Amino acid sequence: MYWCSADLPFFLNRGYEITAVDYSTEVLNTAKEKYSDSSVTFYKMDAQNMEFHDYSFDFIVASLILSMFPILKKICPR
């Protein structure tokens, strides 16, 4: 899974199936335009209440995102 940010290009064209999530429609639309030729799947979703099943991803990249959440236990309970 990937949050829509500047690091996305580092993961493109490496055989990954990328899921990009952001709460902002504006950020998602910009990312969709910028990476329209890629195999990224974009979702508008709140990271504090994501709708993915447990263990849906092999790894998660969330650069500089944890500082934005006042309640970290809900995102990373362990």
N, C-alpha and C positions, 0 to 999 in steps of 0.2 A: 504494500500500500504506500502511497506517496501523497504528501500534502503538496498542493500547488505552490512551488517556490522556484527559486533560481537554480536549485541543484538538479532539477529534473533532467537536463541534458546529459548529465553524467551517467544516467541509467538507460538512456535510449540506445537502441540498436545493439543490445548486449544479450538478447534472447530472453529478457524478462517480460512477464505480463504485468503491466503497471496499472495500478488503480490509484487515481489521484482524487483527493477529497479536499474540499474547502467549503466554508460556510458562506462565503461571499459569491454572489452571482457574477459580479463584475470580475473578480479574480478568475473564476472558472471560465467565463467567456473569453477573457484575454488568453488564458492558457490553451483553450480549445482552438483559438485562431492561430496561436503561435506554433502549436504542435498538431495541426490538423492532419498531417501526413503520417503520424505515428500510430502505434497500437495502444495508446493510452486510453483507458476508460475513465471518464470523469463523473464524479458524483457530488451533488450539493448536499452536504451533511454536516452536522455538528459533531465535533470530535468528542464531546462529552456524552454523546448519546448516539453512537454509531449503530447502524443496522446490519452489520455483518455478523455472521455466525462466528463463534469462538474457533480459533485455529484455522481461519480462512487464508492466512498469509504465511509465507516462509520467513519473511522479515519485513520490518517496518522502518521507514526513514521519516523522521519528524524533526527536521532541522529547525532550531530556534523556536519551537512551538510550545514546549512545556511551560515556559515562563508566562505564557498568555492565559493560563488556567489557574484560577484561585483554588480549585479543589483537585489537586493532583491524584488523590486516592481513588477518585472515580475513574480516572483514565488508566492509572497503573496501580492497581490494588496491592501488588506484591512488591 
